[in-house]
Amino acid sequence: MNKAFVRESDGDDDEEGLSPSLKLPAGTRNYISPAGHQRQKDELEHLVKRERPHVVEVVAWAASNGDRSENGDYIYGKRRLREIDRRIRFLTKRLENAEVVDPLRQGDNDQIFFGARVTVADADGVENTYTIVGVDEMDVAKGRISWISPLARALIKAREGDSVRFQSPLGVRELDIIEVVYETIT
C-alpha cells in the first residue's frame, strides 16, 4: 500500500509511549522542583521559538522543490514536526498540572516529604542516598527517585531513625533512615 494512504498515529495520548514510571497517577498533580519546572519551561520555549520555526522553514523549502513523495527533506521534516508538536503538547500538559514544591520551605524538618535527600541503610549496613523528586526529574544514576516510586512512597512521612519496608523487584526490603536533609535541587 502506498504510504500516502497510511495514517500515522496522531499522538493524541501523549503519555501513551511513556514507561509506567513516568506516568502520573490519575487525578494527581505533577509535583516538581523549581529547577525541574524551569528546565521544562526552557525546553518548551526552545521548541516553540527556535526548533519548530526552523523545521517549518525546511519543510516549506522542501515542499517548494516539487515531488514530495521522494523528497527526504520533506518527509523527515514532517515527521520531525509531528515529534516536536507531540513534545510541545506533552510539556504544556505537564506544566499546566505542575505544582512547584521548593524543598527549602521544609526548613529543618526530620520528616520526609517531596524534595528530601534521604540517606538509608539496608540490613547489611550498606548506605545509599536518594532525593525524592518529580516524575520528570527522576535519574537513578544520580540517586533521584520519583515521588511515586515504591521506595519514595514508603519513605514519605517517615522520620529520621525510622525503619521502612517496601516491595522492590527483589522482594520485600527493609531500610533504616539515617539522615533527612532539605536542599536546593539542581
Disulfide bonds with the S-S distance in Angstrom:
none
